Amino acid sequence: MNNNSKKNREDIKNVVKNAISKVGRIDIKLITDTNSLRNVLMIDSLQAIQISAMIEKEFNIKFDEIEILNVDNVEEVTDLIMEYTH
């Protein structure tokens, strides 16, 4: 992985973490790449929809409803965003 794609990946993670922090009212320092959104961060389905909408708007993408239901942490959301944007 070159420096550009690593930087892009880190930028994407930061956008995801910021969305989770804002919607879930969670200190961003508590959000790791592997925390379960549902079981650790206690993100409910309405919050998940809000987070998805923020991310879709930021990256000008539209998630497949099935795919977005199958991701549960920052790393997985980042992977999905990268599939849609690269």
Secondary structure, 3 states (H helix, E strand, C coil): CCHHHHHHHHHHHHHHHHHHHHHHCCCHHHCCCCCCCCCCCCCCHHHHHHHHHHHHHHHCCCCCHHHHHCCCCHHHHHHHHHHHHC
